[in-house]
Amino acid sequence: MKHWSIGDFLNQREGILLATIFVLFAVIVLRAPEYLGEQNIDNLLTSWGFLAILAIGQLAVLLTGGIDLSQASVLAFTGMFLAILSHGMPGLPAIVFVSLGLLMGAGLGLVNGIAVAFIGIPAIITTLGTMTIIRGLVYVLSNGAWISSHEMSDKFKSFGAGETVGFPNVFLAGLVCCGLVWLCLQYTRPGRDIYAFGSNLAAARNAGINLKRVQVLVFVVSGGVAGLCGYLWTARFAIAYTQAAEGREFAIIAACVIGGVSIAGGRGTVAGAALGALFIAVLETSLPFLRINAFAQLAVVGAVILVAIAANARAERKPGRQILAPRDRAPASTGVPNR
């Protein structure tokens, strides 16, 4: 029987990333001890919660070799719609907004899935188009106006801005979502079908897997968690605006890739995506404490993410197998003269 050891864990992608995060965190704390302040830790956990929820939705799509660029737009649209709803119907409890956020996001994800699976439009083109359309619908829905805290009901804000046993509810929601997706991928047939789809499409087809159903499923999951984030984001920050989460698509995909998820499909774990989200959350929340110019912070984050992605891509590259002898190598003597 093989015994588990710390060395075995550190040799895995997730172990290396966790060690890197620990070193990064230690360097930040040594440089800026105030980073450990209670308010900042709360911000760190919240930032991780949002990014982790979106990243595991993206993970499901990436495992099939697809990509979803519309998550941030879905977040903004559902957040705006639910904020308007809370203003008109202040008596609705938080569970209604959570459920509606999931359903609305899943519905928008279903549109992506149908376009990709049944119409045959490539995922990147489909979600680039729906990203633009949905973001435009946010402007149409709100007439370009913002919805502030005083226009939202207290019940609407209660869960997203609240805490449970000392932890932000957004962080706990992230843990729950990660756990549910992990269970699905590891122990259910749809989860195995998703990995099979991305690992070997021909083999998955020959095994009788319904490929269209798998494609629709992953986009529904991605849209559903984005819709959930739309409610949590709006309730947490107590504001709904048209540019909510604009540009976060890069960070979401980067969290997955940094965590070892292959953009070619078939390889990746929930733990890796969650740790990738933690890496980015630590990096983004630390820059103000390191006295880095506000205008340079985005550039620094982008540069670090690009380096991490490049390292991951290089690690995925495997050398080709040589099956022919080099031309400059003389053939072995056989004792038979050349003719």
Backbone as numpy.savetxt, mean C-alpha at the origin, in Angstrom:
# Nx Ny Nz CAx CAy CAz Cx Cy Cz
14.27 -31.81 13.24 13.42 -30.61 13.24 14.31 -29.36 13.24
14.00 -28.43 12.32 14.80 -27.22 12.20 14.36 -26.20 13.24
15.32 -25.67 13.98 15.02 -24.68 15.02 15.12 -23.27 14.44
14.15 -22.45 14.84 14.15 -21.06 14.40 15.22 -20.29 15.13
15.86 -19.35 14.46 16.89 -18.53 15.09 16.77 -17.10 14.60
17.35 -16.17 15.35 17.34 -14.77 14.95 18.08 -14.59 13.63
19.13 -15.38 13.44 19.89 -15.31 12.20 19.05 -15.65 10.99
18.20 -16.69 11.13 17.31 -17.06 10.02 16.37 -15.91 9.68
15.84 -15.26 10.72 14.91 -14.15 10.49 15.60 -12.99 9.80
16.82 -12.67 10.25 17.54 -11.54 9.68 17.98 -11.79 8.25
18.04 -13.07 7.86 18.39 -13.38 6.48 17.22 -13.19 5.53
16.01 -13.08 6.08 14.84 -12.85 5.28 14.71 -11.37 4.97
13.95 -11.08 3.89 13.77 -9.69 3.47 13.15 -8.85 4.59
12.12 -9.39 5.24 11.44 -8.66 6.30 12.37 -8.38 7.48
13.22 -9.35 7.80 14.16 -9.17 8.90 15.18 -8.08 8.63
15.69 -8.06 7.40 16.65 -7.02 7.01 16.00 -5.64 7.07
14.76 -5.56 6.58 14.06 -4.27 6.59 13.77 -3.82 8.01
13.37 -4.75 8.88 13.10 -4.39 10.27 14.36 -3.88 10.96
15.50 -4.53 10.69 16.76 -4.08 11.26 17.13 -2.69 10.74
16.87 -2.44 9.46 17.14 -1.12 8.87 16.28 -0.05 9.53
15.01 -0.37 9.76 14.10 0.58 10.42 14.58 0.87 11.83
15.02 -0.16 12.53 15.51 0.02 13.90 16.73 0.94 13.93
17.65 0.75 12.99 18.84 1.59 12.93 18.45 3.02 12.59
17.55 3.18 11.62 17.09 4.52 11.24 16.44 5.22 12.43
15.59 4.50 13.14 14.89 5.06 14.29 15.90 5.48 15.37
16.91 4.63 15.61 17.91 4.93 16.63 18.72 6.18 16.27
19.09 6.30 15.00 19.86 7.47 14.54 19.02 8.74 14.72
17.75 8.66 14.38 16.87 9.83 14.52 16.74 10.25 15.97
16.55 9.27 16.87 16.38 9.57 18.29 17.65 10.16 18.87
18.81 9.64 18.46 20.08 10.19 18.95 20.26 11.64 18.48
19.82 11.91 17.28 19.98 13.26 16.72 18.91 14.20 17.27
17.70 13.69 17.48 16.58 14.53 17.94 15.76 13.75 18.97
16.17 13.78 20.25 15.46 13.03 21.29 13.99 13.41 21.42
13.63 14.61 21.03 12.23 15.04 21.13 11.32 14.26 20.17
11.92 13.50 19.27 11.14 12.67 18.37 10.30 11.64 19.13
10.73 11.30 20.34 10.02 10.32 21.16 8.87 10.94 21.94
8.55 12.20 21.68 7.44 12.85 22.36 6.13 12.13 22.09
5.23 12.19 23.06 3.97 11.45 22.96 3.17 11.84 21.72
3.11 13.13 21.43 2.34 13.59 20.29 2.92 13.08 18.98
4.25 13.05 18.88 4.85 12.58 17.64 4.69 11.08 17.46
4.80 10.33 18.55 4.57 8.88 18.44 3.15 8.61 17.98
2.22 9.40 18.48 0.83 9.29 18.04 0.72 9.57 16.54
1.43 10.60 16.07 1.43 10.93 14.64 2.08 9.82 13.81
3.14 9.23 14.36 3.83 8.14 13.66 2.91 6.93 13.48
2.23 6.55 14.56 1.33 5.40 14.49 0.17 5.67 13.53
-0.33 6.89 13.56 -1.43 7.25 12.66 -0.97 7.23 11.20
0.20 7.79 10.96 0.75 7.80 9.59 0.94 6.38 9.09
1.46 5.51 9.97 1.64 4.11 9.57 0.28 3.46 9.28
-0.71 3.74 10.11 -2.03 3.15 9.92 -2.60 3.45 8.55
-2.58 4.72 8.16 -3.10 5.09 6.85 -2.33 4.40 5.72
-1.01 4.47 5.80 -0.19 3.93 4.71 -0.28 2.41 4.66
-0.35 1.76 5.82 -0.43 0.30 5.84 -1.74 -0.20 5.25
-2.84 0.46 5.58 -4.14 0.04 5.04 -4.14 0.13 3.52
-3.63 1.23 3.00 -3.58 1.41 1.55 -2.58 0.45 0.91
-1.46 0.21 1.59 -0.41 -0.65 1.02 -0.86 -2.10 0.90
-1.64 -2.61 1.86 -2.05 -4.01 1.74 -3.10 -4.18 0.65
-3.88 -3.11 0.37 -4.77 -3.15 -0.77 -3.98 -3.17 -2.06
-2.95 -2.34 -2.12 -2.08 -2.32 -3.29 -1.34 -3.65 -3.43
-0.98 -4.25 -2.31 -0.29 -5.55 -2.34 -1.11 -6.58 -3.10
-2.42 -6.64 -2.81 -3.27 -7.62 -3.47 -3.23 -7.45 -4.99
-3.25 -6.20 -5.44 -3.22 -5.94 -6.89 -1.85 -6.27 -7.47
-0.78 -5.87 -6.78 0.57 -6.12 -7.28 0.87 -7.61 -7.37
0.30 -8.41 -6.49 0.55 -9.85 -6.52 0.05 -10.49 -7.81
-0.92 -9.84 -8.47 -1.42 -10.35 -9.75 -0.69 -9.74 -10.94
0.30 -8.89 -10.65 1.02 -8.23 -11.72 0.36 -6.95 -12.20
-0.68 -6.49 -11.48 -1.36 -5.25 -11.83 -0.89 -4.09 -10.97
-1.59 -2.98 -11.05 -1.27 -1.81 -10.24 -2.53 -0.96 -10.13
-2.70 -0.30 -8.99 -3.87 0.55 -8.77 -3.42 1.96 -8.42
-3.58 2.87 -9.38 -3.19 4.26 -9.17 -4.34 5.13 -8.67
-5.49 4.53 -8.46 -6.68 5.33 -8.13 -6.98 5.39 -6.64
-6.17 4.74 -5.79 -6.50 4.65 -4.37 -6.65 6.01 -3.70
-5.72 6.92 -3.96 -5.78 8.24 -3.32 -7.02 9.01 -3.75
-7.42 8.86 -5.01 -8.62 9.54 -5.50 -9.87 8.94 -4.86
-9.90 7.62 -4.70 -11.02 6.97 -4.02 -11.12 7.46 -2.58
-9.97 7.60 -1.93 -9.93 8.12 -0.56 -10.56 9.51 -0.50
-10.16 10.39 -1.41 -10.67 11.76 -1.39 -12.16 11.80 -1.67
-12.62 10.99 -2.62 -14.03 11.01 -2.99 -14.92 10.49 -1.86
-14.56 9.35 -1.29 -15.38 8.79 -0.20 -15.35 9.70 1.02
-14.19 10.28 1.31 -14.09 11.18 2.45 -14.99 12.39 2.29
-14.99 12.97 1.09 -15.84 14.14 0.83 -17.32 13.78 0.90
-17.69 12.66 0.29 -19.09 12.25 0.29 -19.59 12.00 1.72
-18.80 11.30 2.51 -19.23 10.97 3.88 -19.26 12.22 4.77
-18.36 13.16 4.52 -18.38 14.41 5.30 -19.66 15.19 5.00
-20.03 15.25 3.72 -21.28 15.92 3.34 -22.47 15.20 3.96
-22.43 13.87 3.95 -23.52 13.09 4.53 -23.65 13.34 6.03
-22.51 13.44 6.71 -22.55 13.66 8.16 -23.13 15.04 8.48
-22.89 16.00 7.59 -23.44 17.34 7.79 -24.97 17.33 7.64
-25.44 16.55 6.67 -26.88 16.49 6.44 -27.62 15.57 7.38
-26.91 14.52 7.87 -27.53 13.54 8.77 -26.62 13.33 9.99
-26.57 14.29 10.89 -25.62 14.24 12.01 -25.90 13.12 13.01
-27.05 12.49 12.94 -27.37 11.44 13.91 -26.81 10.07 13.56
-26.23 9.90 12.38 -25.72 8.59 11.98 -24.51 8.20 12.82
-24.44 6.94 13.29 -23.29 6.50 14.09 -22.07 6.24 13.22
-20.91 6.14 13.86 -19.65 5.97 13.12 -19.63 4.68 12.31
-20.26 3.60 12.81 -20.23 2.33 12.11 -20.88 2.44 10.73
-21.84 3.32 10.59 -22.49 3.52 9.29 -21.50 4.13 8.31
-20.71 5.09 8.76 -19.72 5.73 7.89 -18.61 4.76 7.51
-18.19 3.92 8.48 -17.18 2.91 8.18 -17.69 1.95 7.11
-18.93 1.48 7.28 -19.51 0.53 6.33 -19.69 1.16 4.95
-20.19 2.40 4.92 -20.38 3.09 3.65 -19.05 3.35 2.95
-18.03 3.70 3.73 -16.71 3.92 3.13 -16.19 2.66 2.45
-16.33 1.52 3.13 -15.89 0.25 2.56 -16.69 -0.08 1.30
-18.01 0.08 1.36 -18.86 -0.27 0.23 -18.62 0.65 -0.98
-18.50 1.96 -0.72 -18.25 2.89 -1.82 -16.90 2.60 -2.48
-15.88 2.39 -1.67 -14.56 2.08 -2.22 -14.56 0.78 -3.00
-15.24 -0.23 -2.46 -15.32 -1.52 -3.16 -16.05 -1.37 -4.49
-17.09 -0.53 -4.51 -17.82 -0.30 -5.75 -16.95 0.35 -6.80
-16.15 1.34 -6.40 -15.24 1.99 -7.35 -14.14 1.03 -7.79
-13.69 0.18 -6.87 -12.71 -0.84 -7.24 -13.29 -1.86 -8.20
-14.58 -2.15 -8.04 -15.25 -3.08 -8.96 -15.22 -2.56 -10.39
-15.39 -1.25 -10.54 -15.32 -0.64 -11.87 -13.94 -0.89 -12.49
-12.89 -0.69 -11.70 -11.54 -0.96 -12.18 -11.39 -2.43 -12.57
-11.87 -3.31 -11.70 -11.72 -4.74 -11.94 -12.43 -5.19 -13.21
-13.62 -4.69 -13.44 -14.37 -5.06 -14.65 -13.65 -4.56 -15.90
-13.14 -3.33 -15.84 -12.43 -2.77 -16.99 -11.18 -3.58 -17.33
-10.48 -4.03 -16.29 -9.25 -4.79 -16.51 -9.56 -6.23 -16.92
-10.47 -6.90 -16.20 -10.70 -8.33 -16.41 -11.57 -8.62 -17.62
-12.61 -7.84 -17.83 -13.57 -8.17 -18.87 -13.40 -7.36 -20.16
-12.97 -6.12 -20.02 -12.76 -5.30 -21.22 -11.33 -5.48 -21.75
-10.41 -5.79 -20.83 -9.04 -6.06 -21.25 -8.14 -4.85 -21.29
-8.55 -3.76 -20.64 -7.69 -2.57 -20.58 -6.59 -2.81 -19.56
-5.32 -2.54 -19.87 -4.25 -2.73 -18.89 -4.52 -1.97 -17.60
-4.10 -2.56 -16.48 -4.41 -1.99 -15.17 -3.88 -0.57 -15.02
-2.68 -0.31 -15.51 -2.10 1.02 -15.32 -2.90 2.07 -16.09
-3.41 1.72 -17.26 -4.21 2.66 -18.05 -5.58 2.85 -17.41
-6.18 1.75 -16.99 -7.50 1.81 -16.35 -7.48 2.70 -15.11
-6.54 2.43 -14.22 -6.53 3.16 -12.94 -6.01 4.59 -13.09
-5.20 4.83 -14.11 -4.79 6.21 -14.40 -6.00 7.01 -14.83
-6.85 6.38 -15.64 -8.07 7.06 -16.08 -9.05 7.27 -14.95
-9.31 6.24 -14.16 -10.27 6.37 -13.05 -9.73 7.30 -11.96
-8.41 7.34 -11.81 -7.81 8.27 -10.86 -8.21 9.71 -11.21
-8.11 10.03 -12.49 -8.44 11.38 -12.94 -9.95 11.64 -12.86
-10.73 10.66 -13.27 -12.19 10.83 -13.26 -12.71 11.00 -11.83
-12.25 10.15 -10.93 -12.74 10.21 -9.54 -12.30 11.50 -8.87
-11.07 11.92 -9.13 -10.60 13.19 -8.55 -11.45 14.35 -9.07
-11.85 14.26 -10.34 -12.74 15.28 -10.89 -14.10 15.26 -10.23
-14.59 14.06 -9.89 -15.88 13.94 -9.22 -15.87 14.55 -7.83
-14.70 14.57 -7.20 -14.59 15.22 -5.89 -14.89 16.71 -6.03
-14.35 17.33 -7.08 -14.62 18.75 -7.34 -16.09 18.97 -7.65
-16.68 18.07 -8.44 -18.09 18.20 -8.79 -18.96 18.08 -7.54
-18.63 17.11 -6.69 -19.41 16.85 -5.48 -19.38 18.01 -4.51
-18.20 18.63 -4.38 -18.01 19.67 -3.37 -18.07 21.09 -3.93
-18.15 21.22 -5.28 -18.05 22.53 -5.92 -16.74 23.23 -5.57
-15.71 22.43 -5.31 -14.40 22.98 -4.98 -14.26 23.49 -3.56
-15.31 23.35 -2.76 -15.28 23.88 -1.38 -14.74 22.84 -0.40
-14.27 23.30 0.74 -13.81 22.44 1.81 -14.93 22.25 2.83
-14.89 21.14 3.53 -15.83 20.91 4.63 -14.99 20.87 5.91
-15.23 21.80 6.80 -14.42 21.93 8.02 -15.01 21.15 9.18
-14.27 21.16 10.27 -14.64 20.37 11.44 -16.02 20.72 11.98
-16.35 22.01 12.04 -17.62 22.42 12.64 -18.83 22.01 11.79
-18.56 21.61 10.52 -19.65 21.16 9.65 -19.86 19.65 9.71
-19.01 18.95 10.45 -19.12 17.50 10.59 -19.71 17.17 11.96
-20.46 16.09 12.03 -21.06 15.69 13.30 -20.00 15.08 14.22
-20.25 15.17 15.52 -19.33 14.60 16.50 -19.26 13.08 16.35
-20.38 12.45 16.01 -20.39 11.00 15.83 -19.52 10.60 14.64
-19.53 11.43 13.61 -18.70 11.15 12.44 -17.22 11.17 12.82
-16.82 12.14 13.62 -15.41 12.30 13.97 -14.95 11.38 15.09
-15.89 10.80 15.83 -15.56 10.10 17.07 -14.59 8.94 16.87
-14.85 8.10 15.88 -14.00 6.91 15.73 -12.66 7.24 15.09
-12.67 7.95 13.97 -11.43 8.24 13.26 -10.44 9.05 14.08
-10.95 9.96 14.91 -10.06 10.81 15.72 -9.84 10.25 17.12
-10.50 9.14 17.44 -10.44 8.60 18.80 -9.28 7.64 19.04
-9.20 7.16 20.26 -8.17 6.21 20.67 -8.82 5.06 21.44
-8.16 3.92 21.42 -8.59 2.75 22.17 -7.37 2.18 22.87
-7.48 1.98 24.18 -6.37 1.51 25.03 -5.08 2.28 24.76
-5.22 3.57 24.50 -4.05 4.42 24.34 -3.48 4.48 22.94
-4.05 3.74 22.00 -3.55 3.74 20.62 -4.57 4.41 19.69
-4.10 5.16 18.70 -5.04 5.78 17.74 -5.85 4.71 17.03
-7.12 4.98 16.83 -7.97 4.00 16.14 -7.51 3.73 14.71
-6.89 4.72 14.08 -6.37 4.51 12.72 -5.28 3.44 12.74
-4.42 3.49 13.74 -3.36 2.48 13.89 -3.96 1.10 14.12
-4.95 1.00 14.99 -5.59 -0.28 15.27 -6.33 -0.81 14.04
-6.94 0.10 13.28 -7.60 -0.31 12.04 -6.58 -0.88 11.06
-5.38 -0.28 11.04 -4.32 -0.80 10.19 -3.92 -2.21 10.58
-3.80 -2.45 11.89 -3.45 -3.79 12.36 -4.52 -4.81 11.98
-5.78 -4.44 12.16 -6.88 -5.34 11.84 -6.90 -5.66 10.35
-6.75 -4.64 9.52 -6.74 -4.86 8.06 -5.58 -5.75 7.64
-4.40 -5.51 8.21 -3.24 -6.34 7.89 -3.50 -7.79 8.29
-4.09 -7.98 9.47 -4.36 -9.33 9.95 -5.37 -10.05 9.07
-6.42 -9.36 8.65 -7.45 -9.99 7.82 -6.91 -10.37 6.45
-6.14 -9.46 5.84 -5.58 -9.75 4.52 -4.56 -10.88 4.61
-3.78 -10.90 5.70 -2.81 -11.99 5.89 -3.51 -13.34 5.99
-4.58 -13.40 6.77 -5.34 -14.64 6.90 -5.90 -15.08 5.56
-6.41 -14.12 4.80 -6.98 -14.44 3.49 -5.92 -15.00 2.54
-4.77 -14.35 2.48 -3.72 -14.78 1.55 -3.10 -16.11 1.95
-3.05 -16.38 3.25 -2.37 -17.58 3.72 -3.28 -18.80 3.81
-4.53 -18.60 4.15 -5.36 -19.75 4.53 -6.66 -19.90 3.74
-6.86 -19.12 2.70 -8.09 -19.26 1.92 -7.74 -19.55 0.46
-8.70 -20.14 -0.24 -8.48 -20.45 -1.65 -8.31 -19.19 -2.49
-9.13 -18.14 -2.29 -8.88 -16.91 -3.07 -7.47 -16.37 -2.89
-6.93 -16.47 -1.65 -5.57 -16.01 -1.42 -4.56 -16.82 -2.21
-4.72 -18.12 -2.23 -3.81 -18.97 -3.00 -3.96 -18.71 -4.50
-5.19 -18.43 -4.92 -5.42 -18.13 -6.33 -4.71 -16.85 -6.75
-4.68 -15.87 -5.85 -4.01 -14.60 -6.15 -2.52 -14.83 -6.38
-1.88 -15.60 -5.49 -0.46 -15.90 -5.67 -0.22 -16.71 -6.94
-1.10 -17.68 -7.20 -0.94 -18.50 -8.39 -1.07 -17.66 -9.66
-2.02 -16.72 -9.67 -2.22 -15.84 -10.81 -0.94 -15.08 -11.13
-0.32 -14.50 -10.11 0.87 -13.70 -10.35 2.12 -14.51 -10.59
2.17 -15.74 -10.07 3.38 -16.56 -10.21 3.48 -17.18 -11.59
2.37 -17.75 -12.09 2.41 -18.41 -13.39 1.00 -18.39 -13.96
0.76 -17.46 -14.86 -0.59 -17.26 -15.39 -1.08 -18.49 -16.15
-0.22 -19.08 -16.95 -0.63 -20.25 -17.74 -0.97 -21.42 -16.83
-0.15 -21.64 -15.81 -0.40 -22.74 -14.88 -1.70 -22.50 -14.11
-1.94 -21.24 -13.72 -3.17 -20.92 -13.00 -4.39 -21.18 -13.89
-4.29 -20.85 -15.16 -5.40 -21.09 -16.09 -5.63 -22.59 -16.25
-4.53 -23.35 -16.38 -4.66 -24.80 -16.56 -5.19 -25.48 -15.30
-4.98 -24.85 -14.14 -5.46 -25.41 -12.89 -6.94 -25.12 -12.66
-7.55 -24.39 -13.58 -8.98 -24.12 -13.48 -9.34 -22.90 -12.65
-8.35 -22.03 -12.35 -8.62 -20.83 -11.57 -9.35 -19.81 -12.45
-10.39 -19.24 -11.90 -11.16 -18.20 -12.61 -10.35 -16.90 -12.58
-9.63 -16.63 -13.63 -8.69 -15.50 -13.65 -9.41 -14.16 -13.58
-10.53 -14.04 -14.26 -11.28 -12.78 -14.23 -11.78 -12.49 -12.82
-12.24 -13.52 -12.13 -12.73 -13.33 -10.77 -11.60 -12.85 -9.86
-10.40 -13.40 -10.03 -9.26 -12.99 -9.22 -8.94 -11.53 -9.46
-8.92 -11.11 -10.73 -8.61 -9.71 -11.04 -9.65 -8.76 -10.45
-10.91 -9.12 -10.56 -11.95 -8.27 -9.99 -11.80 -8.21 -8.47
-11.52 -9.36 -7.86 -11.41 -9.43 -6.40 -10.34 -8.49 -5.86
-9.15 -8.50 -6.47 -8.05 -7.69 -5.93 -8.35 -6.20 -6.05
-9.02 -5.79 -7.12 -9.36 -4.37 -7.26 -10.47 -3.97 -6.29
-11.39 -4.89 -6.01 -12.42 -4.61 -5.01 -11.79 -4.44 -3.63
-10.83 -5.29 -3.29 -10.13 -5.16 -2.01 -9.37 -3.84 -1.93
-8.65 -3.51 -3.00 -7.88 -2.27 -3.03 -8.79 -1.05 -2.89
-9.91 -1.05 -3.61 -10.84 0.06 -3.52 -11.53 0.11 -2.17
-11.86 -1.06 -1.61 -12.53 -1.10 -0.31 -11.70 -0.49 0.80
-10.41 -0.85 0.87 -9.57 -0.30 1.93 -9.31 1.19 1.70
-9.27 1.61 0.42 -9.11 3.04 0.13 -10.34 3.81 0.59
-11.53 3.22 0.40 -12.76 3.85 0.88 -12.79 3.95 2.40
-12.33 2.91 3.06 -12.23 2.94 4.53 -11.29 4.06 4.96
-10.16 4.18 4.27 -9.21 5.25 4.59 -9.82 6.61 4.34
-10.72 6.71 3.36 -11.37 7.99 3.10 -12.13 8.48 4.31
-12.87 7.58 4.97 -13.57 7.97 6.19 -12.59 8.29 7.30
-11.61 7.40 7.53 -10.67 7.59 8.64 -9.87 8.88 8.47
-9.42 9.14 7.26 -8.62 10.34 6.96 -9.42 11.61 7.28
-10.66 11.65 6.78 -11.50 12.84 6.96 -11.88 13.03 8.42
-12.21 11.94 9.11 -12.59 12.03 10.52 -11.39 12.37 11.40
-10.23 11.82 11.07 -9.03 12.06 11.88 -8.60 13.53 11.80
-8.54 14.06 10.58 -8.06 15.43 10.40 -9.19 16.45 10.42
-10.43 15.95 10.49 -11.63 16.81 10.62 -11.69 17.86 9.51
-11.37 17.43 8.31 -11.48 18.31 7.16 -11.58 17.46 5.90
-12.44 17.87 4.98 -12.55 17.20 3.69 -12.24 18.23 2.61
-11.29 17.91 1.75 -10.89 18.86 0.71 -10.53 18.10 -0.56
-10.55 18.81 -1.65 -10.42 18.16 -2.96 -9.05 17.55 -3.20
-8.01 18.09 -2.56 -6.66 17.58 -2.78 -6.23 16.53 -1.76
-7.16 15.98 -1.01 -6.81 15.01 0.04 -6.01 13.84 -0.54
-4.87 13.56 0.09 -4.00 12.43 -0.27 -3.46 12.51 -1.69
-3.53 13.67 -2.31 -3.04 13.82 -3.68 -1.54 13.55 -3.72
-1.11 12.71 -4.63 0.31 12.37 -4.76 0.78 11.23 -3.88
-0.12 10.64 -3.09 0.30 9.55 -2.19 0.45 8.22 -2.92
0.08 8.17 -4.19 0.18 6.92 -4.93 1.62 6.38 -4.93
2.58 7.28 -5.08 3.98 6.87 -5.13 4.41 6.24 -3.81
4.02 6.88 -2.68 4.40 6.36 -1.37 3.76 5.00 -1.11
2.52 4.81 -1.55 1.83 3.54 -1.35 2.54 2.41 -2.09
2.82 2.65 -3.36 3.51 1.62 -4.16 4.92 1.40 -3.64
5.59 2.49 -3.24 6.94 2.37 -2.71 6.97 1.54 -1.43
5.97 1.69 -0.57 5.91 0.90 0.66 5.89 -0.59 0.34
5.14 -0.95 -0.69 5.08 -2.36 -1.09 6.42 -2.83 -1.65
6.99 -2.05 -2.55 8.24 -2.46 -3.21 9.38 -2.52 -2.20
9.45 -1.54 -1.31 10.48 -1.56 -0.26 10.33 -2.81 0.61
9.08 -3.24 0.81 8.82 -4.45 1.61 9.03 -5.74 0.86
9.54 -5.67 -0.37 9.87 -6.89 -1.09 8.79 -7.40 -2.01
7.76 -6.61 -2.25 6.69 -7.03 -3.17 7.17 -6.81 -4.61
7.05 -7.84 -5.42 7.49 -7.74 -6.81 6.40 -7.11 -7.66
6.76 -6.11 -8.44 5.78 -5.47 -9.33 5.46 -6.37 -10.52
6.23 -7.44 -10.68 5.94 -8.40 -11.74 4.88 -9.42 -11.31
4.56 -9.42 -10.01 3.51 -10.29 -9.50 4.05 -11.57 -8.88
3.22 -12.19 -8.04 3.53 -13.51 -7.50 4.39 -13.55 -6.27
4.97 -12.42 -5.85 5.85 -12.44 -4.68 5.62 -11.22 -3.81
5.44 -11.46 -2.53 5.22 -10.38 -1.58 4.42 -10.87 -0.39
4.56 -10.19 0.73 3.86 -10.58 1.95 3.23 -9.36 2.61
2.24 -9.61 3.45 1.62 -8.53 4.22 2.64 -7.92 5.16
3.45 -8.77 5.80 4.47 -8.26 6.72 5.44 -7.33 6.01
5.85 -7.69 4.80 6.76 -6.84 4.05 6.14 -5.50 3.71
4.88 -5.51 3.25 4.19 -4.25 2.92 4.02 -3.38 4.16
3.68 -4.01 5.30 3.49 -3.27 6.55 4.80 -2.64 7.01
5.90 -3.38 6.89 7.20 -2.84 7.28 7.65 -1.75 6.31
7.34 -1.91 5.04 7.65 -0.85 4.08 6.91 0.42 4.42
5.65 0.28 4.85 4.87 1.45 5.28 5.49 2.08 6.53
5.99 1.25 7.43 6.62 1.77 8.64 7.90 2.53 8.30
8.68 2.01 7.36 9.91 2.69 6.93 9.60 4.09 6.44
8.59 4.21 5.57 8.24 5.52 5.01 7.66 6.42 6.09
6.84 5.86 6.99 6.24 6.67 8.05 7.30 7.25 8.97
8.28 6.43 9.35 9.38 6.91 10.20 10.16 8.00 9.48
10.44 7.78 8.22 11.21 8.75 7.44 10.46 10.08 7.33
9.18 10.03 6.98 8.43 11.26 6.77 8.21 12.05 8.07
7.97 11.35 9.17 7.71 12.05 10.43 8.99 12.55 11.09
10.14 12.07 10.65 11.40 12.47 11.30 12.01 13.72 10.70
11.71 14.01 9.44 12.40 15.11 8.75 12.23 16.47 9.43
11.03 16.82 9.92 10.93 18.12 10.61 11.80 18.20 11.86
11.98 17.07 12.54 12.80 17.06 13.76 14.29 17.16 13.42
14.65 16.78 12.21 16.06 16.86 11.81 16.39 18.21 11.18
15.44 19.15 11.29 15.63 20.54 10.83 15.92 20.61 9.34
15.31 19.69 8.59 15.47 19.72 7.14 14.46 20.69 6.56
14.92 21.52 5.66 14.07 22.53 5.03 12.78 21.91 4.50
11.67 22.56 4.76 10.37 22.03 4.35 10.30 21.78 2.86
10.94 22.63 2.06 10.90 22.46 0.62 11.76 21.28 0.16
12.73 20.90 1.01 13.62 19.79 0.64 13.11 18.45 1.14
12.10 18.46 2.03 11.65 17.20 2.63 11.11 16.23 1.59
10.30 16.73 0.66 9.73 15.87 -0.36 10.82 15.26 -1.23
11.84 16.06 -1.54 12.95 15.58 -2.36 13.73 14.50 -1.62
13.94 14.70 -0.32 14.68 13.72 0.48 13.92 12.40 0.54
12.62 12.47 0.82 11.80 11.26 0.88 11.82 10.54 -0.47
11.65 11.30 -1.54 11.66 10.70 -2.87 12.98 10.03 -3.20
14.09 10.69 -2.83 15.41 10.13 -3.12 15.65 8.83 -2.36
15.28 8.82 -1.08 15.47 7.61 -0.27 14.62 6.47 -0.81
13.38 6.77 -1.17 12.48 5.74 -1.70 13.02 5.18 -3.02
13.53 6.07 -3.89 14.08 5.62 -5.17 15.28 4.69 -4.96
16.14 5.04 -4.00 17.29 4.19 -3.71 16.83 2.83 -3.22
15.83 2.82 -2.33 15.33 1.55 -1.80 14.70 0.71 -2.91
13.95 1.34 -3.80 13.32 0.62 -4.90 14.38 0.06 -5.85
15.41 0.88 -6.14 16.48 0.42 -7.02 17.21 -0.78 -6.42
17.43 -0.73 -5.11 18.09 -1.85 -4.43 17.24 -3.11 -4.53
15.92 -2.94 -4.38 15.02 -4.08 -4.46 15.01 -4.67 -5.88
14.99 -3.79 -6.88 14.99 -4.25 -8.26 16.28 -5.00 -8.59
17.39 -4.50 -8.06 18.67 -5.16 -8.30 18.71 -6.53 -7.63
18.12 -6.61 -6.45 18.10 -7.90 -5.73 17.25 -8.92 -6.46
16.20 -8.45 -7.18 15.33 -9.37 -7.91 15.99 -9.90 -9.17
16.99 -9.17 -9.69 17.63 -9.57 -10.92 18.46 -10.82 -10.71
18.25 -11.80 -11.53 19.03 -13.04 -11.41 19.90 -13.19 -12.65
21.18 -13.58 -12.46 22.04 -13.75 -13.63 21.56 -14.89 -14.52
21.71 -14.70 -15.82 21.31 -15.75 -16.75 22.21 -16.96 -16.64
21.66 -18.10 -16.96 22.42 -19.33 -16.88 23.16 -19.56 -18.18
24.47 -19.81 -18.10 25.29 -19.99 -19.29 25.19 -21.45 -19.74
24.72 -21.66 -20.95 24.58 -23.03 -21.44 25.52 -23.33 -22.60
26.19 -22.30 -23.13 27.14 -22.50 -24.21 28.51 -22.02 -23.77
29.52 -22.68 -24.23 30.88 -22.28 -23.89 31.22 -20.97 -24.58
31.98 -20.07 -23.91 32.39 -18.81 -24.54 33.18 -19.09 -25.82
33.06 -18.17 -26.78 33.71 -18.39 -28.07 35.23 -18.39 -27.97
35.74 -17.61 -26.99 37.19 -17.51 -26.92 37.81 -18.68 -26.18
36.97 -19.62 -25.74 37.51 -20.77 -25.03 37.73 -21.90 -26.03
38.95 -22.43 -26.09 39.27 -23.49 -27.04 38.54 -24.76 -26.67
37.98 -25.48 -27.62 37.29 -26.73 -27.32 38.26 -27.79 -26.83
37.73 -28.67 -26.01 38.59 -29.73 -25.46 39.07 -30.61 -26.58
40.32 -31.11 -26.47 40.88 -31.95 -27.50 40.23 -33.32 -27.47
39.87 -33.79 -28.66 39.22 -35.11 -28.77 40.13 -36.13 -29.45
41.31 -35.65 -29.87 42.21 -36.56 -30.56 41.90 -36.75 -32.04
40.82 -36.07 -32.48 40.43 -36.19 -33.90 40.86 -34.91 -34.62
41.65 -34.99 -35.67 42.10 -33.77 -36.35 40.95 -33.02 -36.99
41.08 -31.70 -37.00 40.05 -30.86 -37.63 40.11 -31.02 -39.15
38.98 -30.95 -39.79 38.93 -31.05 -41.25 38.42 -29.77 -41.86
